[in-house]
């Protein structure tokens, strides 16, 4: 079996135990656990698994979405602008011209005004 699959299924059984206790008890026994699923400790969340290292920003040119840009979550405005201007789609739209303005809303959107 896949590593961690048994633990993942056991957590899933614990999650649906309050809604389907009889089915959860049967699944708990099939998984090889002793005692009742109702007496088992509730699974704890790992905050490291929910933190995002990268974010995806939509890139617009004059208000029309043209691309998506994946950048590190802690990227600076300058890094986002530089990465945006390096996209092939943006270079094609600009056709060698400089943009009038690049608006960056951190963590939300990038808009290039031509």
MOPAC internal coordinates of N, CA, C and O (Angstrom, degrees):
PM7 1SCF
backbone

  N    0.0000 0     0.00 0     0.00 0    0    0    0
  C    1.4665 1     0.00 0     0.00 0    1    0    0
  C    1.5204 1   110.45 1     0.00 0    2    1    0
  O    1.2310 1   121.11 1   -13.80 1    3    2    1
  N    1.2989 1   115.48 1   166.20 1    3    2    1
  C    1.4599 1   120.81 1   178.89 1    5    3    2
  C    1.5207 1   110.60 1   -71.79 1    6    5    3
  O    1.2310 1   120.20 1   -35.15 1    7    6    5
  N    1.3428 1   117.22 1   144.85 1    7    6    5
  C    1.4614 1   118.88 1   177.77 1    9    7    6
  C    1.5274 1   110.31 1   -64.39 1   10    9    7
  O    1.2310 1   121.05 1   -47.16 1   11   10    9
  N    1.3131 1   115.59 1   132.84 1   11   10    9
  C    1.4559 1   120.27 1   178.37 1   13   11   10
  C    1.5183 1   114.22 1    86.50 1   14   13   11
  O    1.2310 1   119.86 1   171.82 1   15   14   13
  N    1.3312 1   117.88 1    -8.18 1   15   14   13
  C    1.4655 1   120.59 1  -177.75 1   17   15   14
  C    1.5285 1   111.03 1   -65.02 1   18   17   15
  O    1.2310 1   120.40 1   137.22 1   19   18   17
  N    1.3197 1   116.84 1   -42.78 1   19   18   17
  C    1.4692 1   120.79 1   179.84 1   21   19   18
  C    1.5244 1   110.44 1   -59.76 1   22   21   19
  O    1.2310 1   120.53 1   134.25 1   23   22   21
  N    1.3294 1   116.59 1   -45.75 1   23   22   21
  C    1.4692 1   120.43 1   179.48 1   25   23   22
  C    1.5255 1   111.41 1   -64.61 1   26   25   23
  O    1.2310 1   120.47 1   141.01 1   27   26   25
  N    1.3247 1   116.71 1   -38.99 1   27   26   25
  C    1.4671 1   120.41 1   179.92 1   29   27   26
  C    1.5211 1   110.88 1   -65.15 1   30   29   27
  O    1.2310 1   120.28 1   137.59 1   31   30   29
  N    1.3297 1   117.08 1   -42.41 1   31   30   29
  C    1.4670 1   120.41 1   179.12 1   33   31   30
  C    1.5251 1   109.91 1   -67.24 1   34   33   31
  O    1.2310 1   120.26 1   141.21 1   35   34   33
  N    1.3363 1   117.11 1   -38.79 1   35   34   33
  C    1.4654 1   120.25 1   178.30 1   37   35   34
  C    1.5304 1   110.71 1   -62.23 1   38   37   35
  O    1.2310 1   120.38 1   139.04 1   39   38   37
  N    1.3348 1   116.88 1   -40.96 1   39   38   37
  C    1.4693 1   119.85 1   177.28 1   41   39   38
  C    1.5239 1   111.10 1   -64.79 1   42   41   39
  O    1.2310 1   120.61 1   140.10 1   43   42   41
  N    1.3195 1   116.44 1   -39.90 1   43   42   41
  C    1.4631 1   120.60 1   178.60 1   45   43   42
  C    1.5286 1   110.56 1   -62.58 1   46   45   43
  O    1.2310 1   120.65 1   138.34 1   47   46   45
  N    1.3207 1   116.36 1   -41.66 1   47   46   45
  C    1.4677 1   120.49 1   177.75 1   49   47   46
  C    1.5251 1   109.80 1   -62.16 1   50   49   47
  O    1.2310 1   120.11 1   138.45 1   51   50   49
  N    1.3260 1   117.39 1   -41.55 1   51   50   49
  C    1.4617 1   120.24 1   178.27 1   53   51   50
  C    1.5264 1   111.44 1   -64.41 1   54   53   51
  O    1.2310 1   120.36 1   145.10 1   55   54   53
  N    1.3126 1   116.92 1   -34.90 1   55   54   53
  C    1.4650 1   120.45 1  -178.96 1   57   55   54
  C    1.5305 1   111.58 1   -69.04 1   58   57   55
  O    1.2310 1   120.26 1   141.16 1   59   58   57
  N    1.3347 1   117.11 1   -38.84 1   59   58   57
  C    1.4604 1   117.07 1  -178.68 1   61   59   58
  C    1.5284 1   113.01 1   -91.04 1   62   61   59
  O    1.2310 1   119.70 1  -179.25 1   63   62   61
  N    1.3255 1   118.19 1     0.75 1   63   62   61
  C    1.4617 1   121.29 1   179.29 1   65   63   62
  C    1.5321 1   113.39 1   -60.09 1   66   65   63
  O    1.2310 1   118.17 1   138.45 1   67   66   65
  N    1.3262 1   121.10 1   -41.55 1   67   66   65
  C    1.4731 1   118.89 1   179.10 1   69   67   66
  C    1.5339 1   113.46 1   -64.43 1   70   69   67
  O    1.2310 1   119.99 1   153.00 1   71   70   69
  N    1.3198 1   117.62 1   -27.00 1   71   70   69
  C    1.4681 1   120.59 1  -177.96 1   73   71   70
  C    1.5268 1   112.25 1   -91.88 1   74   73   71
  O    1.2310 1   120.45 1   148.13 1   75   74   73
  N    1.3423 1   116.74 1   -31.87 1   75   74   73
  C    1.4689 1   121.55 1  -178.33 1   77   75   74
  C    1.5307 1   108.88 1  -135.42 1   78   77   75
  O    1.2310 1   120.14 1  -108.27 1   79   78   77
  N    1.3212 1   117.34 1    71.73 1   79   78   77
  C    1.4680 1   119.35 1  -172.46 1   81   79   78
  C    1.5295 1   114.61 1   -63.17 1   82   81   79
  O    1.2310 1   119.68 1   142.60 1   83   82   81
  N    1.3240 1   118.23 1   -37.40 1   83   82   81
  C    1.4684 1   119.55 1  -177.24 1   85   83   82
  C    1.5250 1   110.86 1   -68.51 1   86   85   83
  O    1.2310 1   120.72 1   134.77 1   87   86   85
  N    1.3169 1   116.23 1   -45.23 1   87   86   85
  C    1.4632 1   120.77 1   178.28 1   89   87   86
  C    1.5335 1   110.51 1   -64.39 1   90   89   87
  O    1.2310 1   120.74 1   140.19 1   91   90   89
  N    1.3208 1   116.19 1   -39.81 1   91   90   89
  C    1.4644 1   120.34 1   180.00 1   93   91   90
  C    1.5299 1   111.24 1   -63.31 1   94   93   91
  O    1.2310 1   120.47 1   139.74 1   95   94   93
  N    1.3338 1   116.71 1   -40.26 1   95   94   93
  C    1.4712 1   119.87 1   178.85 1   97   95   94
  C    1.5239 1   110.98 1   -63.04 1   98   97   95
  O    1.2310 1   120.47 1   137.79 1   99   98   97
  N    1.3307 1   116.71 1   -42.21 1   99   98   97
  C    1.4651 1   120.29 1   178.63 1  101   99   98
  C    1.5259 1   110.56 1   -63.33 1  102  101   99
  O    1.2310 1   120.30 1   134.33 1  103  102  101
  N    1.3209 1   117.02 1   -45.67 1  103  102  101
  C    1.4706 1   120.84 1   179.42 1  105  103  102
  C    1.5210 1   110.87 1   -63.36 1  106  105  103
  O    1.2310 1   120.48 1   141.80 1  107  106  105
  N    1.3270 1   116.69 1   -38.20 1  107  106  105
  C    1.4647 1   122.12 1  -179.72 1  109  107  106
  C    1.5274 1   110.33 1   -61.33 1  110  109  107
  O    1.2310 1   120.78 1   137.60 1  111  110  109
  N    1.3284 1   116.12 1   -42.40 1  111  110  109
  C    1.4740 1   120.42 1   178.73 1  113  111  110
  C    1.5278 1   110.76 1   -68.48 1  114  113  111
  O    1.2310 1   120.05 1   139.40 1  115  114  113
  N    1.3344 1   117.51 1   -40.60 1  115  114  113
  C    1.4702 1   121.28 1   179.29 1  117  115  114
  C    1.5252 1   110.30 1   -62.35 1  118  117  115
  O    1.2310 1   120.30 1   145.52 1  119  118  117
  N    1.3229 1   117.03 1   -34.48 1  119  118  117
  C    1.4643 1   120.73 1   178.40 1  121  119  118
  C    1.5264 1   112.34 1   -72.51 1  122  121  119
  O    1.2310 1   120.33 1   170.14 1  123  122  121
  N    1.3505 1   116.97 1    -9.86 1  123  122  121
  C    1.4579 1   120.46 1   174.92 1  125  123  122
  C    1.5125 1   114.61 1    94.07 1  126  125  123
  O    1.2310 1   119.81 1  -166.87 1  127  126  125
  N    1.3119 1   117.97 1    13.13 1  127  126  125
  C    1.4641 1   120.75 1   179.66 1  129  127  126
  C    1.5232 1   110.34 1   -83.05 1  130  129  127
  O    1.2310 1   121.09 1   -31.78 1  131  130  129
  N    1.3236 1   115.52 1   148.22 1  131  130  129
  C    1.4558 1   121.94 1   175.93 1  133  131  130
  C    1.5217 1   108.56 1   -94.22 1  134  133  131
  O    1.2310 1   120.49 1   -28.57 1  135  134  133
  N    1.3108 1   116.67 1   151.43 1  135  134  133
  C    1.4623 1   120.87 1   178.27 1  137  135  134
  C    1.5202 1   111.35 1    78.76 1  138  137  135
  O    1.2310 1   121.70 1    11.06 1  139  138  137
  N    1.3092 1   114.34 1  -168.94 1  139  138  137
  C    1.4583 1   121.31 1  -175.51 1  141  139  138
  C    1.5249 1   111.06 1   -97.18 1  142  141  139
  O    1.2310 1   120.94 1   -32.03 1  143  142  141
  N    1.3279 1   115.81 1   147.97 1  143  142  141
  C    1.4651 1   120.57 1   176.70 1  145  143  142
  C    1.5280 1   110.01 1   -65.54 1  146  145  143
  O    1.2310 1   120.49 1   151.71 1  147  146  145
  N    1.3388 1   116.66 1   -28.29 1  147  146  145
  C    1.4645 1   120.63 1  -179.95 1  149  147  146
  C    1.5274 1   111.77 1   -68.20 1  150  149  147
  O    1.2310 1   120.26 1   155.95 1  151  150  149
  N    1.3293 1   117.10 1   -24.05 1  151  150  149
  C    1.4612 1   120.75 1  -179.30 1  153  151  150
  C    1.5252 1   112.67 1   -93.60 1  154  153  151
  O    1.2310 1   120.25 1   172.10 1  155  154  153
  N    1.3099 1   117.14 1    -7.90 1  155  154  153
  C    1.4693 1   120.78 1  -178.92 1  157  155  154
  C    1.5260 1   110.03 1   -73.08 1  158  157  155
  O    1.2310 1   121.19 1   -29.51 1  159  158  157
  N    1.3169 1   115.34 1   150.49 1  159  158  157
  C    1.4701 1   120.42 1   177.95 1  161  159  158
  C    1.5242 1   109.67 1   -66.87 1  162  161  159
  O    1.2310 1   121.03 1   -40.28 1  163  162  161
  N    1.3165 1   115.64 1   139.72 1  163  162  161
  C    1.4642 1   121.05 1  -179.65 1  165  163  162
  C    1.5244 1   109.12 1   -67.84 1  166  165  163
  O    1.2310 1   119.42 1   -40.00 1  167  166  165
  N    1.3295 1   118.72 1   140.00 1  167  166  165
  C    1.4708 1   120.26 1  -179.61 1  169  167  166
  C    1.5358 1   111.25 1   -62.21 1  170  169  167
  O    1.2310 1   121.16 1   -35.65 1  171  170  169
  N    1.3138 1   115.39 1   144.35 1  171  170  169
  C    1.4704 1   119.88 1   178.29 1  173  171  170
  C    1.5205 1   109.25 1  -103.45 1  174  173  171
  O    1.2310 1   121.28 1   -32.67 1  175  174  173
  N    1.3103 1   115.16 1   147.33 1  175  174  173
  C    1.4663 1   120.94 1  -179.68 1  177  175  174
  C    1.5227 1   110.00 1   -82.61 1  178  177  175
  O    1.2310 1   120.76 1   -34.51 1  179  178  177
  N    1.3140 1   116.16 1   145.49 1  179  178  177
  C    1.4580 1   122.10 1   175.45 1  181  179  178
  C    1.5239 1   107.88 1  -101.79 1  182  181  179
  O    1.2310 1   119.52 1   -72.64 1  183  182  181
  N    1.3461 1   118.52 1   107.36 1  183  182  181
  C    1.4651 1   120.32 1  -176.80 1  185  183  182
  C    1.5243 1   113.26 1   -60.99 1  186  185  183
  O    1.2310 1   120.02 1   156.40 1  187  186  185
  N    1.3143 1   117.56 1   -23.60 1  187  186  185
  C    1.4599 1   120.47 1   179.39 1  189  187  186
  C    1.5216 1   112.99 1   -67.40 1  190  189  187
  O    1.2310 1   120.56 1   155.73 1  191  190  189
  N    1.3305 1   116.53 1   -24.27 1  191  190  189
  C    1.4575 1   120.20 1  -178.92 1  193  191  190
  C    1.5247 1   113.08 1   -80.78 1  194  193  191
  O    1.2310 1   120.06 1   158.76 1  195  194  193
  N    1.3148 1   117.50 1   -21.24 1  195  194  193
  C    1.4651 1   119.79 1  -176.98 1  197  195  194
  C    1.5217 1   113.37 1   -99.23 1  198  197  195
  O    1.2310 1   119.94 1   171.71 1  199  198  197
  N    1.3153 1   117.73 1    -8.29 1  199  198  197
  C    1.4638 1   118.79 1   178.34 1  201  199  198
  C    1.5248 1   109.13 1   -78.45 1  202  201  199
  O    1.2310 1   121.32 1   -40.10 1  203  202  201
  N    1.3078 1   115.08 1   139.90 1  203  202  201
  C    1.4561 1   120.33 1  -177.85 1  205  203  202
  C    1.5238 1   109.92 1   -99.59 1  206  205  203
  O    1.2310 1   120.82 1   -49.92 1  207  206  205
  N    1.3300 1   116.03 1   130.08 1  207  206  205
  C    1.4564 1   121.16 1   176.43 1  209  207  206
  C    1.5151 1   110.99 1   -89.14 1  210  209  207
  O    1.2310 1   120.78 1   153.69 1  211  210  209
  N    1.3246 1   116.11 1   -26.31 1  211  210  209
  C    1.4623 1   121.37 1  -179.23 1  213  211  210
  C    1.5177 1   109.17 1  -129.02 1  214  213  211
  O    1.2310 1   121.11 1   -30.36 1  215  214  213
  N    1.3360 1   115.48 1   149.64 1  215  214  213
  C    1.4565 1   120.70 1   175.12 1  217  215  214
  C    1.5231 1   108.83 1  -126.68 1  218  217  215
  O    1.2310 1   120.98 1   -25.95 1  219  218  217
  N    1.3116 1   115.74 1   154.05 1  219  218  217
  C    1.4598 1   121.55 1   178.03 1  221  219  218
  C    1.5171 1   108.38 1  -108.79 1  222  221  219
  O    1.2310 1   121.00 1   -58.04 1  223  222  221
  N    1.3229 1   115.70 1   121.96 1  223  222  221
  C    1.4629 1   121.55 1   179.84 1  225  223  222
  C    1.5195 1   109.55 1  -109.03 1  226  225  223
  O    1.2310 1   119.76 1   -48.73 1  227  226  225
  N    1.3276 1   118.07 1   131.27 1  227  226  225
  C    1.4600 1   118.92 1   172.04 1  229  227  226
  C    1.5257 1   109.38 1   -72.51 1  230  229  227
  O    1.2310 1   120.61 1   -39.52 1  231  230  229
  N    1.3230 1   116.45 1   140.48 1  231  230  229
  C    1.4663 1   121.64 1   179.62 1  233  231  230
  C    1.5223 1   107.79 1  -112.89 1  234  233  231
  O    1.2310 1   121.01 1   -55.47 1  235  234  233
  N    1.3270 1   115.67 1   124.53 1  235  234  233
  C    1.4564 1   121.65 1   178.85 1  237  235  234
  C    1.5192 1   109.81 1  -111.88 1  238  237  235
  O    1.2310 1   121.38 1   -30.87 1  239  238  237
  N    1.3231 1   114.96 1   149.13 1  239  238  237
  C    1.4620 1   121.18 1   170.66 1  241  239  238
  C    1.5176 1   105.74 1  -120.97 1  242  241  239
  O    1.2310 1   120.85 1   -62.66 1  243  242  241
  N    1.3260 1   115.98 1   117.34 1  243  242  241
  C    1.4698 1   122.32 1  -176.60 1  245  243  242
  C    1.5287 1   111.74 1    52.05 1  246  245  243
  O    1.2310 1   120.50 1  -140.29 1  247  246  245
  N    1.3247 1   116.65 1    39.71 1  247  246  245
  C    1.4582 1   120.99 1   175.49 1  249  247  246
  C    1.5120 1   115.88 1    86.59 1  250  249  247
  O    1.2310 1   119.29 1   176.62 1  251  250  249
  N    1.3338 1   118.96 1    -3.38 1  251  250  249
  C    1.4660 1   121.65 1   178.26 1  253  251  250
  C    1.5247 1   109.18 1  -106.79 1  254  253  251
  O    1.2310 1   120.84 1   -49.85 1  255  254  253
  N    1.3229 1   116.00 1   130.15 1  255  254  253
  C    1.4609 1   119.49 1  -179.75 1  257  255  254
  C    1.5200 1   110.07 1   -67.61 1  258  257  255
  O    1.2310 1   121.28 1   -51.77 1  259  258  257
  N    1.3227 1   115.15 1   128.23 1  259  258  257
  C    1.4666 1   120.80 1  -178.96 1  261  259  258
  C    1.5233 1   113.10 1  -117.98 1  262  261  259
  O    1.2310 1   120.02 1   152.67 1  263  262  261
  N    1.3335 1   117.56 1   -27.33 1  263  262  261
  C    1.4647 1   119.37 1  -175.29 1  265  263  262
  C    1.5185 1   110.02 1  -161.47 1  266  265  263
  O    1.2310 1   121.45 1    -7.78 1  267  266  265
  N    1.3238 1   114.83 1   172.22 1  267  266  265
  C    1.4585 1   123.16 1   171.17 1  269  267  266
  C    1.5183 1   107.42 1  -118.85 1  270  269  267
  O    1.2310 1   120.90 1   -39.95 1  271  270  269
  N    1.3170 1   115.88 1   140.05 1  271  270  269
  C    1.4588 1   121.85 1  -177.71 1  273  271  270
  C    1.5198 1   108.66 1  -121.23 1  274  273  271
  O    1.2310 1   120.32 1   -54.22 1  275  274  273
  N    1.3290 1   116.99 1   125.78 1  275  274  273
  C    1.4604 1   122.06 1   177.45 1  277  275  274
  C    1.5205 1   107.71 1  -101.06 1  278  277  275
  O    1.2310 1   121.01 1   -59.83 1  279  278  277
  N    1.3380 1   115.67 1   120.17 1  279  278  277
  C    1.4651 1   121.62 1  -178.50 1  281  279  278
  C    1.5271 1   108.92 1  -132.55 1  282  281  279
  O    1.2310 1   120.06 1   -19.83 1  283  282  281
  N    1.3386 1   117.49 1   160.17 1  283  282  281
  C    1.4630 1   119.41 1   173.92 1  285  283  282
  C    1.5297 1   110.32 1   -60.52 1  286  285  283
  O    1.2310 1   120.45 1   -31.96 1  287  286  285
  N    1.3162 1   116.74 1   148.04 1  287  286  285
  C    1.4631 1   121.06 1  -177.13 1  289  287  286
  C    1.5211 1   112.13 1   -61.82 1  290  289  287
  O    1.2310 1   120.06 1   153.13 1  291  290  289
  N    1.3189 1   117.49 1   -26.87 1  291  290  289
  C    1.4645 1   120.33 1  -178.69 1  293  291  290
  C    1.5286 1   112.66 1  -102.31 1  294  293  291
  O    1.2310 1   120.10 1  -157.34 1  295  294  293
  N    1.3205 1   117.41 1    22.66 1  295  294  293
  C    1.4708 1   121.25 1  -178.16 1  297  295  294
  C    1.5272 1   110.77 1   -66.41 1  298  297  295
  O    1.2310 1   121.15 1   -36.84 1  299  298  297
  N    1.3196 1   115.41 1   143.16 1  299  298  297
  C    1.4611 1   120.63 1   178.14 1  301  299  298
  C    1.5236 1   109.77 1   -80.29 1  302  301  299
  O    1.2310 1   120.97 1   -13.72 1  303  302  301
  N    1.3275 1   115.75 1   166.28 1  303  302  301
  C    1.4596 1   121.06 1   178.80 1  305  303  302
  C    1.5240 1   109.92 1   -59.62 1  306  305  303
  O    1.2310 1   120.23 1   137.24 1  307  306  305
  N    1.3215 1   117.17 1   -42.76 1  307  306  305
  C    1.4627 1   121.55 1  -178.39 1  309  307  306
  C    1.5281 1   111.30 1   -62.80 1  310  309  307
  O    1.2310 1   120.66 1   139.41 1  311  310  309
  N    1.3211 1   116.35 1   -40.59 1  311  310  309
  C    1.4684 1   120.34 1   179.29 1  313  311  310
  C    1.5278 1   110.85 1   -66.58 1  314  313  311
  O    1.2310 1   120.57 1   142.07 1  315  314  313
  N    1.3260 1   116.52 1   -37.93 1  315  314  313
  C    1.4675 1   120.49 1   178.75 1  317  315  314
  C    1.5221 1   110.42 1   -66.55 1  318  317  315
  O    1.2310 1   120.45 1   136.45 1  319  318  317
  N    1.3414 1   116.74 1   -43.55 1  319  318  317
  C    1.4687 1   120.70 1   178.92 1  321  319  318
  C    1.5236 1   110.06 1   -62.41 1  322  321  319
  O    1.2310 1   120.21 1   135.07 1  323  322  321
  N    1.3304 1   117.21 1   -44.93 1  323  322  321
  C    1.4657 1   120.98 1  -179.33 1  325  323  322
  C    1.5307 1   110.82 1   -62.17 1  326  325  323
  O    1.2310 1   120.29 1   135.88 1  327  326  325
  N    1.3324 1   117.04 1   -44.12 1  327  326  325
  C    1.4658 1   120.53 1   179.60 1  329  327  326
  C    1.5262 1   111.25 1   -66.28 1  330  329  327
  O    1.2310 1   120.46 1   144.59 1  331  330  329
  N    1.3143 1   116.72 1   -35.41 1  331  330  329
  C    1.4714 1   120.93 1   178.61 1  333  331  330
  C    1.5151 1   110.64 1   -64.69 1  334  333  331
  O    1.2310 1   120.37 1   133.75 1  335  334  333
  N    1.3169 1   116.91 1   -46.25 1  335  334  333
  C    1.4616 1   120.81 1  -177.38 1  337  335  334
  C    1.5282 1   112.44 1   -70.72 1  338  337  335
  O    1.2310 1   119.99 1   165.52 1  339  338  337
  N    1.3358 1   117.63 1   -14.48 1  339  338  337
  C    1.4630 1   121.58 1   177.55 1  341  339  338
  C    1.5311 1   112.59 1   -86.51 1  342  341  339
  O    1.2310 1   120.08 1   167.26 1  343  342  341
  N    1.3242 1   117.45 1   -12.74 1  343  342  341
  C    1.4664 1   120.07 1   179.98 1  345  343  342
  C    1.5239 1   110.28 1   -65.16 1  346  345  343
  O    1.2310 1   120.69 1   -42.46 1  347  346  345
  N    1.3383 1   116.28 1   137.54 1  347  346  345
  C    1.4701 1   121.26 1  -179.43 1  349  347  346
  C    1.5239 1   111.74 1   -59.33 1  350  349  347
  O    1.2310 1   120.58 1   138.39 1  351  350  349
  N    1.3201 1   116.50 1   -41.61 1  351  350  349
  C    1.4657 1   120.84 1  -178.58 1  353  351  350
  C    1.5270 1   110.41 1   -61.12 1  354  353  351
  O    1.2310 1   120.64 1   137.40 1  355  354  353
  N    1.3039 1   116.38 1   -42.60 1  355  354  353
  C    1.4705 1   120.71 1  -178.47 1  357  355  354
  C    1.5227 1   109.95 1   -70.02 1  358  357  355
  O    1.2310 1   120.43 1   138.83 1  359  358  357
  N    1.3344 1   116.79 1   -41.17 1  359  358  357
  C    1.4728 1   119.26 1   178.06 1  361  359  358
  C    1.5249 1   111.26 1   -61.58 1  362  361  359
  O    1.2310 1   120.10 1   140.92 1  363  362  361
  N    1.3275 1   117.42 1   -39.08 1  363  362  361
  C    1.4632 1   120.70 1   178.49 1  365  363  362
  C    1.5219 1   111.55 1   -65.11 1  366  365  363
  O    1.2310 1   120.35 1   139.35 1  367  366  365
  N    1.3186 1   116.93 1   -40.65 1  367  366  365
  C    1.4640 1   120.48 1  -179.77 1  369  367  366
  C    1.5259 1   110.49 1   -69.07 1  370  369  367
  O    1.2310 1   120.64 1   139.48 1  371  370  369
  N    1.3156 1   116.38 1   -40.52 1  371  370  369
  C    1.4672 1   119.76 1  -179.60 1  373  371  370
  C    1.5256 1   111.68 1   -70.99 1  374  373  371
  O    1.2310 1   120.03 1   148.70 1  375  374  373
  N    1.3124 1   117.55 1   -31.30 1  375  374  373
  C    1.4754 1   123.21 1   178.62 1  377  375  374
  C    1.5250 1   112.14 1    50.62 1  378  377  375
  O    1.2310 1   120.74 1  -132.66 1  379  378  377
  N    1.3159 1   116.19 1    47.34 1  379  378  377
  C    1.4577 1   120.09 1   175.87 1  381  379  378
  C    1.5191 1   114.98 1    86.55 1  382  381  379
  O    1.2310 1   119.49 1   168.66 1  383  382  381
  N    1.3232 1   118.58 1   -11.34 1  383  382  381
  C    1.4629 1   121.56 1   179.15 1  385  383  382
  C    1.5239 1   109.77 1   -83.47 1  386  385  383
  O    1.2310 1   121.09 1   -22.93 1  387  386  385
  N    1.3109 1   115.52 1   157.07 1  387  386  385
  C    1.4575 1   120.38 1   174.24 1  389  387  386
  C    1.5264 1   108.87 1   -86.74 1  390  389  387
  O    1.2310 1   120.06 1   -37.46 1  391  390  389
  N    1.3233 1   117.50 1   142.54 1  391  390  389
  C    1.4640 1   118.77 1   176.92 1  393  391  390
  C    1.5266 1   110.27 1   -71.03 1  394  393  391
  O    1.2310 1   120.76 1   -31.75 1  395  394  393
  N    1.3341 1   116.14 1   148.25 1  395  394  393
  C    1.4645 1   119.82 1   177.01 1  397  395  394
  C    1.5199 1   110.10 1   -67.58 1  398  397  395
  O    1.2310 1   121.48 1   142.03 1  399  398  397
  N    1.3372 1   114.78 1   -37.97 1  399  398  397
  C    1.4563 1   119.07 1  -175.95 1  401  399  398
  C    1.5286 1   109.16 1  -160.40 1  402  401  399
  O    1.2310 1   120.70 1   -34.37 1  403  402  401
  N    1.3165 1   116.26 1   145.63 1  403  402  401
  C    1.4619 1   121.47 1   173.54 1  405  403  402
  C    1.5268 1   106.72 1  -122.15 1  406  405  403
  O    1.2310 1   121.23 1   -64.07 1  407  406  405
  N    1.3198 1   115.25 1   115.93 1  407  406  405
  C    1.4616 1   121.17 1  -177.96 1  409  407  406
  C    1.5236 1   108.05 1  -100.31 1  410  409  407
  O    1.2310 1   120.87 1   -55.77 1  411  410  409
  N    1.3280 1   115.94 1   124.23 1  411  410  409
  C    1.4635 1   121.40 1   179.28 1  413  411  410
  C    1.5213 1   108.34 1  -119.23 1  414  413  411
  O    1.2310 1   120.74 1   -60.18 1  415  414  413
  N    1.3157 1   116.20 1   119.82 1  415  414  413
  C    1.4583 1   121.49 1   171.00 1  417  415  414
  C    1.5242 1   104.95 1  -102.88 1  418  417  415
  O    1.2310 1   119.79 1   -73.30 1  419  418  417
  N    1.3317 1   118.00 1   106.70 1  419  418  417
  C    1.4670 1   121.15 1  -172.59 1  421  419  418
  C    1.5311 1   112.80 1   -53.36 1  422  421  419
  O    1.2310 1   121.66 1   -51.64 1  423  422  421
  N    1.3273 1   114.42 1   128.36 1  423  422  421
  C    1.4540 1   120.95 1   178.24 1  425  423  422
  C    1.5143 1   114.70 1    76.64 1  426  425  423
  O    1.2310 1   119.58 1  -178.56 1  427  426  425
  N    1.3454 1   118.40 1     1.44 1  427  426  425
  C    1.4599 1   120.24 1  -175.04 1  429  427  426
  C    1.5273 1   114.01 1  -124.05 1  430  429  427
  O    1.2310 1   119.70 1   120.54 1  431  430  429
  N    1.3458 1   118.18 1   -59.46 1  431  430  429
  C    1.4622 1   120.28 1  -170.05 1  433  431  430
  C    1.5246 1   110.47 1  -161.60 1  434  433  431
  O    1.2310 1   121.13 1   -22.49 1  435  434  433
  N    1.3374 1   115.44 1   157.51 1  435  434  433
  C    1.4665 1   122.67 1   173.04 1  437  435  434
  C    1.5239 1   106.50 1  -126.59 1  438  437  435
  O    1.2310 1   120.53 1   -48.27 1  439  438  437
  N    1.3399 1   116.59 1   131.73 1  439  438  437
  C    1.4608 1   120.75 1   179.11 1  441  439  438
  C    1.5197 1   108.40 1  -127.20 1  442  441  439
  O    1.2310 1   120.85 1   -55.36 1  443  442  441
  N    1.3306 1   115.98 1   124.64 1  443  442  441
  C    1.4635 1   122.08 1   178.21 1  445  443  442
  C    1.5194 1   107.10 1  -102.71 1  446  445  443
  O    1.2310 1   120.77 1   -56.34 1  447  446  445
  N    1.3360 1   116.13 1   123.66 1  447  446  445
  C    1.4606 1   121.40 1   178.73 1  449  447  446
  C    1.5138 1   107.79 1  -102.25 1  450  449  447
  O    1.2310 1   120.97 1   -57.77 1  451  450  449
  N    1.3443 1   115.75 1   122.23 1  451  450  449
  C    1.4668 1   120.81 1  -178.32 1  453  451  450
  C    1.5083 1   109.35 1   -95.19 1  454  453  451
  O    1.2310 1   120.10 1   180.00 1  455  454  453

